[in-house]
Amino acid sequence: MPFNFNGIQFIIGVILAVVVAMAAHRMHALSRSGMVAAALLGIIFMGLGGWQPSILLLTFFLSSSLLSRLFRGRKLLLDEKFSKGSERDAWQVLANGGIAGGFVLLGLFLPDAAWTWAGCAAALAAANADTWGTELGVLSPRQPRLITNFKPVSPGTSGGISLTGIVAGLLGASLVALPGALFWQPAISLSFTSRFGLLALAGLIGSLIDSILGATIQAIYTCPACRKETERHPLHICGEKTIRKRGIPWLNNDWVNTACTFSGALIAVVIFSLFPTSMTQPIVLTGVPMNKLSFSSPAFKNTAQIPAKYTCDGENLSPELIWSDLPDGTRSLALIVDDPDSYPPGFTHWVIYNLPSTLFGLPEGMEQASRVRGFGSQGRNDFGNHGYDGPCPPGGKIHHYYFTLHALDLESNLPDGLSKQKLLKLIQGHILGQVEWMGTYRR
């Protein structure tokens, strides 16, 4: 996450963070301590992080606060169950946003680490999933069940889940995952669908871990006067002192919420690390506008289906490609064709590089060889061949094939036989421009 300090951005961020926190306090979404904590957290996101992480924070805060206000009346009926009311205090603010804020700070010191964005976005997705699941789960027409043994429990019981609550949690995670996938920082080659699915799934799992902790080791109390189970301590809403029934004494709901966001972040970072390196490495450009480079294929329109002639079901020919308007300083070009919908994602169909800058395209039917006279070098694709092999997906869903052209400031003398991963590593920091042409295919 490229969080580079900017003085003007910091000043504007401080002002916005304070204004939003004060407005939330006036609307009774935050207590006084919650207002202070939200302002400090907002400064980290808005003042240091910039507009991208700020969108994530505001998406979570505004949507969760709106739900809390809309269903405040329904939740009051269960007030005896919950440890706190709908006004978030400092501990609640930090429990929901502190882990994400930590990843923003990590991004200051690791500006090229794309996993810091995964952790930040997934932590907020988990917080939103938990909030939505709680606020909307109480609307379930069916009695919730304890997540550990699926026995019926009363609404509001810690660890209780329902289909309504799980669906609501997934929607809440998806709401944060959407801008998380759109504005991923720094930019990476991983497809939008993969980015979105990663963040939404991590957020939902984080909220379910919250329920598991609530059902097992969270501190739960009983009121001897009301004879009801509650998270409240030391006093129940009736004023009677509560007695611990189960769980670790210090593990209250705030710590469980912290574990929820940490789990979501950790899951996202771990899964993110399992993707091929070529899809998760930041795309580094040297400052030339990306729209200066033009790229197309006469064989098929962008986003259209690739004709069978260029697939394993036909002649398996490479399609004709055309490019123009190379950025100033271009010395060579490289082309990669891969399929992000494969398993594992990023199946490589073609790696060709050391293309001279005097070329303005590739003809149809390039031969399979490690070097092609007059053109350049071809690395080994995931079929094990040097050259192009067309789409050959299993039957069923549509696969997307990205033809990515890189304009480089490197001479045409890179070693022969490079894999996609090794090529991408060598050209990092040497990309003057990058453009894609995408085709689809389904069998």
C-alpha positions as CSV (number, residue, x, y, z in Angstrom):
1,M,0.0,0.0,0.0
2,P,1.9,3.1,-1.2
3,F,1.2,5.4,1.8
4,N,3.6,8.3,1.2
5,F,3.4,11.2,3.6
6,N,1.9,14.3,2.1
7,G,1.6,17.5,4.1
8,I,-1.5,18.9,2.5
9,Q,-3.2,15.5,2.5
10,F,-2.4,15.1,6.2
11,I,-3.9,18.5,7.1
12,I,-7.0,17.8,5.1
13,G,-7.3,14.4,6.6
14,V,-7.0,15.7,10.1
15,I,-9.8,18.2,9.4
16,L,-12.1,15.6,7.8
17,A,-11.4,13.0,10.6
18,V,-12.3,15.5,13.3
19,V,-15.4,16.7,11.5
20,V,-16.7,13.2,10.8
21,A,-16.0,12.1,14.4
22,M,-17.8,15.1,15.9
23,A,-20.8,14.7,13.6
24,A,-21.0,11.0,14.6
25,H,-21.0,12.1,18.2
26,R,-23.8,14.6,17.7
27,M,-25.8,11.9,16.0
28,H,-25.2,9.6,19.0
29,A,-23.3,7.0,16.9
30,L,-20.2,7.6,19.1
31,S,-19.7,8.3,22.8
32,R,-17.3,11.1,23.8
33,S,-14.4,8.6,24.1
34,G,-15.5,7.0,20.9
35,M,-15.4,10.3,19.1
36,V,-11.8,10.9,20.2
37,A,-10.7,7.3,19.2
38,A,-12.5,7.7,15.8
39,A,-10.8,11.0,15.2
40,L,-7.4,9.5,15.8
41,L,-8.2,6.5,13.7
42,G,-9.5,8.8,11.0
43,I,-6.3,10.7,11.0
44,I,-4.4,7.5,10.3
45,F,-6.7,6.5,7.4
46,M,-7.3,10.0,5.9
47,G,-4.2,11.9,6.9
48,L,-1.6,9.2,6.3
49,G,-3.4,6.6,4.2
50,G,-5.1,8.8,1.6
51,W,-8.5,8.6,-0.1
52,Q,-8.3,4.8,-0.9
53,P,-8.2,3.5,2.7
54,S,-10.5,6.3,3.7
55,I,-13.2,5.0,1.4
56,L,-12.9,1.6,3.2
57,L,-13.2,3.1,6.6
58,L,-16.2,5.3,5.7
59,T,-18.0,2.4,4.0
60,F,-17.8,0.4,7.2
61,F,-18.5,3.2,9.6
62,L,-21.5,4.8,7.7
63,S,-23.2,1.5,6.8
64,S,-22.8,0.0,10.3
65,S,-23.9,3.2,12.0
66,L,-26.9,3.4,9.7
67,L,-28.0,-0.1,10.5
68,S,-27.5,0.5,14.3
69,R,-29.8,3.5,14.1
70,L,-32.4,1.8,11.9
71,F,-32.7,-1.2,14.2
72,R,-32.1,0.5,17.5
73,G,-35.6,-0.2,18.6
74,R,-35.4,-3.9,17.9
75,K,-32.0,-4.1,19.6
76,L,-33.3,-2.4,22.7
77,L,-35.5,-5.4,23.3
78,L,-32.3,-7.4,23.6
79,D,-30.3,-4.7,25.5
80,E,-29.9,-7.0,28.5
81,K,-27.9,-9.4,26.4
82,F,-25.3,-7.0,24.9
83,S,-22.4,-5.5,26.8
84,K,-22.9,-2.0,25.4
85,G,-25.5,0.1,23.6
86,S,-25.5,1.4,20.0
87,E,-23.2,4.4,20.9
88,R,-19.7,3.1,20.2
89,D,-17.1,4.0,22.9
90,A,-13.3,4.2,22.3
91,W,-12.8,0.4,22.9
92,Q,-15.4,-0.5,20.4
93,V,-14.0,1.9,17.8
94,L,-10.5,0.5,18.3
95,A,-11.8,-3.1,18.3
96,N,-13.4,-2.6,14.9
97,G,-10.9,-0.4,13.2
98,G,-7.6,-0.7,15.1
99,I,-6.3,-3.7,13.2
100,A,-7.1,-2.1,9.9
101,G,-5.4,1.1,11.1
102,G,-2.3,-1.0,11.9
103,F,-2.1,-2.2,8.4
104,V,-2.3,1.4,7.1
105,L,0.7,2.2,9.3
106,L,2.5,-0.9,8.0
107,G,1.9,0.5,4.5
108,L,3.9,3.6,5.4
109,F,7.0,1.4,6.0
110,L,6.2,-1.2,3.3
111,P,4.9,0.8,0.4
112,D,5.3,-2.0,-2.2
113,A,3.7,-4.7,-0.1
114,A,0.3,-5.4,-1.6
115,W,-0.6,-7.7,1.3
116,T,-1.0,-4.7,3.6
117,W,-4.0,-3.6,1.6
118,A,-5.4,-7.1,1.8
119,G,-5.1,-7.0,5.6
120,C,-6.6,-3.6,5.9
121,A,-9.6,-4.2,3.7
122,A,-10.3,-7.7,5.1
123,A,-10.2,-6.4,8.7
124,L,-12.9,-3.9,7.9
125,A,-14.8,-6.4,5.9
126,A,-14.9,-8.7,9.0
127,A,-16.0,-5.8,11.2
128,N,-18.8,-5.0,8.8
129,A,-19.8,-8.6,8.5
130,D,-20.0,-8.9,12.3
131,T,-22.0,-5.7,12.6
132,W,-24.4,-6.6,9.8
133,G,-24.9,-10.1,11.0
134,T,-25.7,-8.9,14.5
135,E,-28.0,-6.0,13.5
136,L,-29.9,-7.9,10.9
137,G,-29.6,-11.4,12.5
138,V,-32.1,-10.3,15.2
139,L,-34.7,-10.0,12.4
140,S,-34.6,-13.7,11.6
141,P,-38.0,-15.3,11.8
142,R,-36.4,-18.5,13.1
143,Q,-34.7,-19.1,16.4
144,P,-30.9,-18.8,16.2
145,R,-28.7,-21.8,17.0
146,L,-25.4,-22.0,18.8
147,I,-22.6,-22.2,16.3
148,T,-20.7,-24.9,18.2
149,N,-23.6,-27.5,18.6
150,F,-26.5,-26.0,16.7
151,K,-28.8,-26.1,19.6
152,P,-31.5,-23.4,19.7
153,V,-30.7,-20.4,21.8
154,S,-32.5,-17.1,22.5
155,P,-32.0,-14.1,20.1
156,G,-28.9,-12.1,21.1
157,T,-27.1,-15.0,22.7
158,S,-23.3,-14.8,22.1
159,G,-22.4,-17.4,19.5
160,G,-25.9,-17.7,18.2
161,I,-26.2,-17.8,14.4
162,S,-29.0,-17.9,11.8
163,L,-29.2,-18.1,8.0
164,T,-30.5,-14.5,8.0
165,G,-27.5,-13.3,10.1
166,I,-25.0,-15.2,7.9
167,V,-26.4,-13.8,4.7
168,A,-26.4,-10.3,6.2
169,G,-22.8,-10.9,7.3
170,L,-21.8,-11.8,3.8
171,L,-23.5,-8.7,2.4
172,G,-21.7,-6.6,4.9
173,A,-18.4,-8.1,4.0
174,S,-19.1,-7.7,0.3
175,L,-20.0,-4.0,0.7
176,V,-16.4,-3.3,2.0
177,A,-14.9,-5.9,-0.4
178,L,-16.2,-4.0,-3.4
179,P,-14.1,-0.8,-2.9
180,G,-11.4,-2.9,-1.5
181,A,-11.1,-4.8,-4.8
182,L,-11.6,-1.7,-6.9
183,F,-9.0,0.5,-5.3
184,W,-6.4,-2.1,-4.3
185,Q,-3.1,-0.4,-3.5
186,P,-0.6,-0.9,-5.1
187,A,-2.1,-2.1,-8.3
188,I,-1.7,-5.8,-9.0
189,S,-2.5,-8.3,-11.8
190,L,-4.9,-10.4,-9.7
191,S,-8.4,-10.2,-11.3
192,F,-11.1,-8.1,-9.8
193,T,-13.3,-11.2,-9.1
194,S,-10.4,-12.9,-7.2
195,R,-9.7,-9.7,-5.2
196,F,-13.4,-9.3,-4.3
197,G,-13.9,-12.9,-3.5
198,L,-10.8,-13.0,-1.3
199,L,-11.9,-10.0,0.8
200,A,-15.5,-11.0,1.1
201,L,-14.7,-14.6,2.1
202,A,-12.1,-13.4,4.7
203,G,-14.6,-11.0,6.2
204,L,-17.3,-13.6,6.5
205,I,-15.0,-16.1,8.1
206,G,-13.7,-13.5,10.5
207,S,-17.3,-12.9,11.6
208,L,-17.9,-16.6,12.1
209,I,-14.8,-16.8,14.2
210,D,-16.3,-14.0,16.3
211,S,-19.3,-16.3,16.9
212,I,-17.2,-19.3,17.8
213,L,-15.3,-17.3,20.4
214,G,-18.6,-15.9,21.7
215,A,-19.9,-19.4,22.1
216,T,-16.8,-20.8,23.8
217,I,-14.3,-18.6,25.6
218,Q,-15.9,-15.1,25.8
219,A,-16.7,-14.0,29.3
220,I,-20.5,-14.5,29.8
221,Y,-22.4,-13.6,33.0
222,T,-25.7,-14.1,34.6
223,C,-27.9,-11.7,36.6
224,P,-29.0,-13.4,39.8
225,A,-32.0,-11.1,40.0
226,C,-33.3,-11.4,36.4
227,R,-31.8,-14.9,36.0
228,K,-30.7,-14.0,32.5
229,E,-27.5,-14.5,30.6
230,T,-25.7,-11.4,29.6
231,E,-22.4,-9.9,28.4
232,R,-22.7,-7.0,30.9
233,H,-20.4,-6.7,33.8
234,P,-20.1,-5.7,36.6
235,L,-23.7,-4.5,36.6
236,H,-26.8,-5.7,34.7
237,I,-29.3,-3.2,33.3
238,C,-31.4,-3.8,36.4
239,G,-28.5,-2.6,38.6
240,E,-27.7,-6.0,40.0
241,K,-24.1,-7.3,40.1
242,T,-23.5,-10.0,37.5
243,I,-21.8,-13.4,38.1
244,R,-19.4,-15.0,35.6
245,K,-21.0,-18.1,34.1
246,R,-18.3,-19.2,31.7
247,G,-15.4,-17.9,29.6
248,I,-12.1,-16.1,30.3
249,P,-12.7,-13.2,32.6
250,W,-10.8,-10.5,30.6
251,L,-12.1,-11.7,27.2
252,N,-15.0,-9.3,26.8
253,N,-16.9,-8.5,23.5
254,D,-14.3,-5.8,22.5
255,W,-11.5,-8.4,22.6
256,V,-13.7,-10.8,20.6
257,N,-14.3,-8.1,18.0
258,T,-10.6,-7.4,17.8
259,A,-10.0,-11.2,17.2
260,C,-12.7,-11.0,14.5
261,T,-10.9,-8.3,12.6
262,F,-7.5,-9.8,13.1
263,S,-8.7,-13.2,11.9
264,G,-10.2,-11.7,8.8
265,A,-7.0,-9.8,8.0
266,L,-4.8,-12.9,8.7
267,I,-6.9,-15.1,6.5
268,A,-6.8,-12.6,3.6
269,V,-3.0,-12.2,3.9
270,V,-2.5,-16.0,4.0
271,I,-4.7,-16.7,1.1
272,F,-3.2,-13.7,-0.8
273,S,0.3,-15.3,-0.3
274,L,-0.9,-18.5,-2.0
275,F,-1.6,-16.8,-5.3
276,P,1.1,-16.9,-7.9
277,T,3.7,-14.2,-7.3
278,S,3.2,-12.8,-10.8
279,M,-0.4,-12.0,-9.9
280,T,0.3,-10.4,-6.5
281,Q,3.4,-8.3,-7.3
282,P,2.8,-4.6,-7.6
283,I,2.7,-3.3,-11.1
284,V,5.4,-0.7,-11.2
285,L,5.4,1.9,-13.9
286,T,8.1,4.5,-14.4
287,G,5.8,7.5,-14.8
288,V,4.6,7.4,-18.4
289,P,0.7,7.5,-18.7
290,M,-0.7,4.0,-19.4
291,N,-3.1,5.2,-22.0
292,K,-0.4,6.3,-24.3
293,L,0.1,2.7,-25.5
294,S,-2.4,1.3,-27.9
295,F,-3.0,-2.5,-28.3
296,S,-5.5,-4.6,-30.2
297,S,-6.1,-7.8,-32.1
298,P,-7.9,-8.1,-35.5
299,A,-8.8,-11.7,-34.5
300,F,-11.4,-10.8,-31.9
301,K,-12.8,-7.8,-30.2
302,N,-11.8,-6.8,-26.7
303,T,-13.9,-8.8,-24.1
304,A,-15.4,-11.0,-27.0
305,Q,-15.1,-14.7,-27.4
306,I,-11.8,-16.0,-28.9
307,P,-12.5,-17.9,-32.1
308,A,-11.9,-21.7,-31.9
309,K,-9.1,-21.3,-34.5
310,Y,-6.9,-19.9,-31.7
311,T,-7.7,-22.6,-29.1
312,C,-6.9,-26.2,-28.5
313,D,-10.3,-27.1,-30.1
314,G,-9.0,-25.6,-33.4
315,E,-5.7,-25.0,-35.0
316,N,-4.1,-23.6,-31.8
317,L,-2.7,-20.6,-33.6
318,S,-1.5,-17.5,-31.9
319,P,-3.8,-14.5,-32.9
320,E,-2.5,-11.5,-34.8
321,L,-1.7,-8.6,-32.5
322,I,-1.1,-4.9,-33.3
323,W,0.2,-2.1,-31.1
324,S,1.2,1.5,-31.6
325,D,2.1,4.8,-29.8
326,L,4.9,3.2,-27.7
327,P,6.0,5.4,-24.8
328,D,9.2,7.5,-25.3
329,G,12.2,5.5,-24.3
330,T,10.8,2.1,-25.1
331,R,13.7,-0.3,-26.0
332,S,11.8,-3.6,-26.0
333,L,8.5,-5.2,-25.4
334,A,7.2,-8.2,-23.5
335,L,3.8,-10.0,-23.8
336,I,2.2,-12.3,-21.3
337,V,-1.0,-14.3,-21.9
338,D,-2.7,-15.9,-18.8
339,D,-6.0,-17.1,-17.5
340,P,-6.9,-15.9,-14.0
341,D,-10.0,-18.1,-13.9
342,S,-7.9,-21.3,-13.9
343,Y,-7.0,-23.3,-10.8
344,P,-4.6,-22.4,-9.5
345,P,-5.2,-18.9,-10.9
346,G,-2.9,-17.4,-13.5
347,F,-2.3,-20.3,-15.9
348,T,0.2,-19.1,-18.4
349,H,-0.5,-19.5,-22.1
350,W,2.3,-17.4,-23.7
351,V,5.4,-15.6,-22.6
352,I,7.3,-13.7,-25.3
353,Y,9.8,-11.0,-24.7
354,N,12.9,-9.3,-26.1
355,L,10.6,-8.0,-28.8
356,P,12.4,-5.0,-30.5
357,S,10.7,-1.6,-30.2
358,T,10.7,-1.4,-34.0
359,L,8.0,-4.1,-34.1
360,F,4.4,-2.9,-34.2
361,G,2.7,-6.3,-33.9
362,L,2.9,-10.1,-34.2
363,P,1.6,-12.1,-37.1
364,E,-0.9,-15.0,-36.7
365,G,0.6,-18.4,-36.0
366,M,3.9,-17.7,-34.3
367,E,6.0,-20.8,-34.2
368,Q,6.8,-22.6,-30.9
369,A,10.5,-22.2,-30.2
370,S,12.7,-20.7,-27.5
371,R,13.8,-18.0,-30.0
372,V,12.0,-16.7,-33.1
373,R,14.3,-14.9,-35.6
374,G,13.3,-11.3,-36.1
375,F,11.0,-11.3,-33.0
376,G,12.4,-12.4,-29.7
377,S,12.5,-15.0,-27.0
378,Q,9.7,-17.3,-25.8
379,G,9.5,-18.6,-22.3
380,R,8.0,-21.9,-21.3
381,N,4.2,-21.7,-20.7
382,D,2.3,-23.9,-18.3
383,F,1.7,-26.5,-21.0
384,G,5.4,-27.0,-20.9
385,N,6.0,-25.5,-24.4
386,H,8.0,-22.5,-25.6
387,G,5.5,-20.4,-27.3
388,Y,1.7,-20.0,-27.6
389,D,-0.9,-22.5,-26.6
390,G,-4.5,-21.4,-26.8
391,P,-7.4,-21.6,-24.4
392,C,-8.2,-25.2,-23.4
393,P,-10.3,-24.9,-20.3
394,P,-12.4,-27.6,-18.7
395,G,-16.1,-27.6,-19.6
396,G,-18.4,-25.2,-17.8
397,K,-17.7,-21.6,-16.9
398,I,-16.3,-18.9,-19.1
399,H,-12.6,-18.2,-18.8
400,H,-11.0,-14.9,-19.4
401,Y,-7.6,-14.6,-21.2
402,Y,-5.6,-11.5,-20.7
403,F,-3.0,-10.5,-23.4
404,T,-0.8,-8.0,-21.4
405,L,1.7,-6.0,-23.4
406,H,4.6,-4.3,-21.5
407,A,6.7,-1.5,-23.0
408,L,10.1,-1.6,-21.3
409,D,13.2,0.6,-21.0
410,L,15.3,-2.6,-21.2
411,E,17.4,-3.7,-24.1
412,S,16.3,-6.9,-26.0
413,N,18.9,-9.0,-24.2
414,L,17.1,-10.8,-21.3
415,P,18.0,-14.4,-20.8
416,D,16.2,-17.1,-22.9
417,G,13.7,-19.5,-21.3
418,L,12.3,-17.2,-18.6
419,S,9.1,-18.2,-16.9
420,K,6.3,-15.6,-16.4
421,Q,7.3,-15.2,-12.8
422,K,11.0,-14.7,-13.5
423,L,10.2,-12.3,-16.4
424,L,7.9,-10.1,-14.2
425,K,10.6,-10.0,-11.5
426,L,13.2,-8.8,-14.0
427,I,11.0,-6.1,-15.5
428,Q,9.8,-4.6,-12.3
429,G,10.7,-0.9,-12.3
430,H,11.4,-0.9,-16.0
431,I,7.8,-0.8,-17.3
432,L,7.1,2.4,-19.2
433,G,3.6,1.4,-20.2
434,Q,1.2,-1.5,-19.9
435,V,-2.0,-2.3,-21.7
436,E,-4.4,-5.3,-22.0
437,W,-6.6,-7.0,-24.5
438,M,-8.9,-9.6,-23.2
439,G,-10.8,-12.5,-24.8
440,T,-13.1,-15.2,-23.4
441,Y,-13.6,-18.8,-24.1
442,R,-15.9,-21.6,-22.9
443,R,-16.1,-25.2,-23.9
